[in-house]
Amino acid sequence: MRNFYADIPDNGAAEQVIELLSRPGLRIERIVSKGHATPAGQWYDQPHSEWVMVVSGAARLRFEDEMKAIEMQAGDTVDIPAHRRHRVEWTDPAGATVWLAVHYGPAIASNGGTADEQR
């Protein structure tokens, strides 16, 4: 992908995850959500850290150890330490929420996956 904004889907069929770059200890993705959320009762528990930015749209991100979700708008960022349980509570159903996700740490394998990813 040469342009970050190319081929953004306009329907809400499935969340789209495109790997932009992968190196040992690093994976960068573009994620497009439209009304998507983590299924009820499910939490992400990743063996690596993840930095995310909402590039466009809006979302709510919640950590298991916090009562209130974080409201995210374009330009907002969050750094998620390894094994900090979190979930996406909501993304805007009226338009695409575009995320830039940077996964980093020794648990990221050189092929872009992780040793124990539970996502």
N, C-alpha and C positions, 0 to 999 in steps of 0.2 A: 504494500500500500504506500503510495507516494504522497497522498494527501490525507491527513487525519480525518477530514470531513467527508471523504469520498464514500459513496455507497452506504450511507446511513439508511437503514430500513425505515419505511414509513408506516409499517403495520406493527401490531403488538403480538405477533404469533409466538416468537421465541426470543429470549434475550440473546443478543449477539455478542460473542467474545472473539476478538481477533488479536492474536499475538503479533506484536509489532517488532519485538526484539527479544532474543534469548541468549544469554551467556551464562557460564557457571556462576551461580550466586545471584542472578538477576533475570527477571522476566518482566517485560512491559507489555501491557494489553490496553486495547480500546474496548470498552464494554458499552453496549447500547441497550437501555432498558426503556420500556414503555408500559407503565402500570405493573411492572414485575416487582415481586417481593420474595424474601426467603420464606419457604413453606412454614406454616404454623408449627411451633415446637422445635424447629431446626435451628441450630447455631453453627456458624463456621468456627472451626478450631484448627487453625493452620500452623504447621511447624515452622513457618517463616514469617517475617514481618511484611507488612503491606502498607504502602502510602497511596492514598486515593485522592483524586480531585474531581469534583463535578465541573466539567467543562461547559456544559449547557444543560438546562432543565433543572429539576429539583428532586430531592430524595430525603428520606429520614433513615438514619443509621442508628442502631441501638446496640449498646454493649450490655452483656448479661449482668455485669456488676454495677450498672447505673439504672436508676428508675426511669429517667426521661430520655427519649430519643433525641439525637442531634439533628436539627433541621439543616439541610445543606442546599445551597443555591450555587449558581455558576461562580467559580473562583474559590469556593470553600475547599479546604483540604483537611485530611485526618491521617495521622500515622498510627497504624494498628500493630502493636507489638505481637510477636509470635505467641500463640496460644491464648490470646485475649479473645474470649468468645464474643462474637458479634453477629448481627443479622441486618439485612436491609428490610426495614419495616414497610417502606412505601417508595414508589417512584411515580412521577407524574403520569397519569393515564392519558392526558390530553396531548402530550408531545414527548419526543425522545429525550431521555436523560442520558447524556454521554459522559462516561467516566474515563479518566486516565488512571490506570492502576499499575503501580510499580511494586512488584514482589521482590524481596531481597533477603539475603541471608544464606548461610551455608546449607540449609535444607533444600534450596533450589538446585535441581539436577541440571546438568549441562544440556539435556535434551528438552528443557522447558518445563518438565514436570517436577514433582517433588517426591521425596522418599515416602512420605506418609500423608500426602494431601487429603484432607477430609472435607472437600468442598463440593 
